[in-house]
Structure formats: structure tokens, C-alpha cells
Amino acid sequence: MTLSQVNSRRRKMQSRGRSINDRVTEQATGPIQSDSSEGVRMVNRTNVVLVLFFTSTFAYAVLGHPLLANALADDDKPTTGFINRVHRQADRDSKYVIFIPHDYDGKKPTPTILFLHGYSQSGTDGLVQAERGLAAAIRKRERSFPFIVVFPQAHLRTEVADSWRAGSPDGKRAIAMLDEVRRDFRVDVDRVYLTGYSMGGHGTFSLAAAHPSRFAAIVPICGGASTSLVPQLRNVPCWCFVGDAEAPNTLTTIRILMKAIKDAGGRPIHHEYPGVGHHCFDQTYENPDVYEWLLTQSTRNRK
């Protein structure tokens, strides 16, 4: 190949390269003013790079950036019914569940229940505590259930009477989650109720004794407490449930406590299911009279 042929081929390749670059540049920034102006070509090529950079950055932000992805996902989260939440603490995050009535609009205060589960639902998944007991009863009438409900989960598998005990890590976390829901939703602060079964029944008495002015009424089920709590519990409206075939120690503890509260001037309601053992909570939470009674209780009406 002669020198002139080599130079001719080089000029054709350069021309073809400029043509491709110019077409890409024209699509992104408009037509180039003059092929003879190297300055214009340099500016337009710079613009192409900037366009590609900002396009890819935007795509990452929308599709891959965790904060924006979470913000977009928030639009799809439910605002009523059962909702999964996370309680942030300095040492750990704790998952829990809340129920928001389907007609909730934030315009009027809503009565609220704090529910304490039994021993077997302890853990950290933040879900299993909202499968049995009160949650199961809500699902049977979910569209009309009128209460906000907070479902914390005990992390510790300790002695049954200790896990939800006031001042324990699980007990303090339950109160903190209730306060978090009070902050984020329009809770009727005069109609906040406390209930639980088994381990949660013990915890219901303990937390109510520690915070007697916070709860308008309590519904402890198959769980008792020491009579040392009677002075704090005396004026808290209470409807206590237990089966008369319950374990003797638990049944005796509950009977002694109910009598002691009555002797101190309180007026607890004490109901025993004939022939029923430990699992009396389903009957209780499916009883519409329980919720009608709760709605009549308010801290405004307490002496």
C-alpha cells in the first residue's frame, strides 16, 4: 500500500469516527454548528458525558438508592388494618404490630388497647404475637373493630411472671411502643386499655399497678399477681377471666387477689369459665360484651 493510500484510509476512518460522535452528540444536545469547529465538538462531547452521568445517577437514585426506594415503598404501605412497625432503640430495633381501625381518619380520638401475649409467642420476629388471642378475634370482625391495638413482643423467655413485669426490658419496651403510637396516631388518652393472657395476664396486673392513671381499665386473663399490688390496683376497673380448671396455683392466686381488691374497696369483675382450663382467652376476646364494657370505661370518670 502506498503512502497516499494509507493517508486516504486514515482520513476516512477519522471522518467516520467524527460522524458517529456527532450523531450521538446531536441526539443529546442538538445539531453541531460546524464540523470545522473543534471547540464546538469538545463542548458537545462534554455535554454528552454530563447527560449520561446525570441520567445514570437519576436511575440509580430512583431504582437503587435505599432512602428513595423506601420513600417510594412507603406509598404502598397500608394505613389501616394490621401494620408492621419497628421501634428504634439505642441498643437494638424491635419489631411490633399495630392494628388501626378501617374507618380511622385521624379526625377524632380513638380508644386504644395495649395487648400482652403469652409465653409461647416470645421472640424477635415481631409477628407471632399478632396471630393468636386478641389478634385472632379482631380478624373475625376486622372491618368493624373500633380500637387501635398495640402488639409488642417480649424478647426474653424468663419466668412467666417476670417478662412483662413493670421495669423489665420487655415491660418498658411495651410502654414505649404505646407512647410511640400515641405520638403517631390520634389516641383517646382517656380510653387506653390494657389486656393480656397467661404471661400477659401477669404483666397486665404489673403494668397497671405501675401506671394506674394511664389505663382506663384492664382485662387480665388466666394470670395473677401478688396482693402487694392491691393499693395501686384498687381503683383501676378490672374484668378478670380464668377457667375453673386452670392450674391450681394460678387459680388460687387470682381468687386471692380478686378478694383482696374487693376487701380494699375496689370493684373488680371476676369471671370463671366452668370446666375450662388455661385456654380461656379465645372465649374472652370473642365476647363482644368485653369491648362494650371497655368503651364505657374512661379515666375521666374515675374518682
PyMOL commands that set and color helices and strands:
alter all, ss='L'
color gray80, all
select helices_A, chain A and resi 3-29+38-63+66-74+119-121+128-130+134-139+142-144+169-184+199-210+227-233+248-263+281-285+288-295+299-301
alter helices_A, ss='H'
color red, helices_A
select strands_A, chain A and resi 81-88+93-100+110-116+148-151+187-197+217-221+239-243+269-273
alter strands_A, ss='S'
color yellow, strands_A
deselect
rebuild
show_as cartoon
